[in-house]
Amino acid sequence: QVQLVESGGGLVQPGGSLRLSCAASGSIFSITAMRWHRQAPGKQRELVAAISAGGVTNYSDSVKGRFTISRDNAENTVYLQMHSLEPEDTAVYYCNADKITTRDLRRYLDIWGQGTLVSVSS
């Protein structure tokens, strides 16, 4: 069994910064693409940023230039560094992995974390 556990959310003032982490647990051999999504109150979930196993990144237009996604494959962790936060960034942020392969070669597809709340307010 594998899990994704997000951390790092909280309350921050407009213009502030936060760093989210998402750690995969279990006897992991490899993880393919990982993504951060968010869902604001009353809105649909949206893709924020993605990173391939090789480190190629993509961002939504709304966060480009402010957010940076990165990963540490040795630690099975993906990060989202967020700067210049705006009230519109308030949402629950979810981590997602396309495929996780364990050391006994079990494959888990489309795994999601439980989410971490980011609130941007003065």
Disulfide bonds with the S-S distance in Angstrom:
Cys22-Cys95 2.08
